[in-house]
Amino acid sequence: MKKIIPSLSLAALAAATLLSIPAVQAQQGPPPPGYGPDYGHEVWAAPPAELQGIQSQGFHDGIEGARKDAENHRPPSVENRDEYRHPPVHSRDKGAYREGFRRGYQVGVEHLMRGGPRPY
């Protein structure tokens, strides 16, 4: 009988925790604009077809860097991003990564901080 009671207590705790998750989410309200189910998968955030491999990784990281700067209300500057200054790739790939990062950061800044691409 001793083994049943701790197991039931653990099961009751797990059930109570799982049942409280929707209530917590409801209290938080809807996500802010730009944070829906497609967050991070916006069409504009896809790397251009000509960027492959390391450049594509850099592009994605550039978008995320711009997103972090926008969320933290920092002025946009690719040179202030650690990922750009110290790419997380092999030394032979740093130039390609930075090229992709710069392009991704620019696209991210245009969409997240300036409301989309500017007409030329």
N, C-alpha and C positions, 0 to 999 in steps of 0.2 A: 504494500500500500504506500510505503514511503516513496517509491519511484514514480508512482502515478501522480502524486500531488505536485512535485516540481515540474513534471512534464506538462501538466495542465496549466500551471502558472506561466510557464514559458509560452505555451500556445495562446493563452489569453492575452499576454503582453504583446505578442506579435500581431494578433488580430486587432487589438486596440490601436496599435501603431499604424497598421495598414488602413484601418477605417478612418483615421484622423487625417490622412494625407489630402483627400479631396476638400475637407473643411479648411485646411490651411491654405490650399491653393485658391479657394473661393474668397477667403479673406484678403488675399493679396491683390485681387482684382485682375483685370486683363493686362497682358504685357504692354509695355510702351510701344509706340509706333516703331516699326522696323524690327520687332522682336517676336514675330509670329512663328508659326510652325516651320516656315522656310528660312528662319534666321540663319545667316551664314551660307545660304544657297540661293541668293538672289541672282537673277539672270545677269545683271550688270557686273556681278562679282566673279563671273566665270572667266578664267584666263583666255585670252585670244588664242585662236588655233595655231598661230605661228610660234607661240611660246611652248616649249617642250621641256620635260625633265626638270633640271635645276631652275631654269627661268620660270617655269610654271609654279614651282614651289615658292620661289621668291615673290611672284605675283600674289599668290594666296597669302603669304606672310605679310606682304605690303598692305593688302586689304585689311587684314586683322590689326596691323599696326595703326592704320588710319582709324579703324573702329575704336581701338583703345584710346587714341588721342581725342577722338570726338566724345567718347563717354566720360573722359576725365577733363574735358573742357581745356585741353592744351592746344596752343597754337600749332598749326600744321607745319612740320619740318621733318622731312625724311632723314636729314642728317642727325636729328636728335633721337632716332630709333636705334637702340642697341643692336637689333637684328640686322640693320643696314650697315652699321659701322663694324660689327663683328659677326659676319655671316656664319650660321651654324653648318657650314659645309667645308669640304676639303679645299685647301688653298687654291688648287687649280680651277675650282668652280666658283670662286668668289665674285669674279666679274659678271658672269652670267646670272648668278643669284641676285646681285645688286641691281642689274638691269631690270630683271623681272620685278624685284621688290619696288624699285622706283616707279615703275609703270602701275603696279597694283596700288601703291600708296596714293598716287595721283588720282586714280579712278575712285578709290575709297574716299578721299578728301572731297572730290567733286560731288559725290552722291550723299555722303553722310554729313558734310559740313556746309555745303553750298547748294544743296537741293537738286543735284543732278548736273549733267554736263551743260556747260555754257555754250550757247550758239556762237559760231564764229563768223 
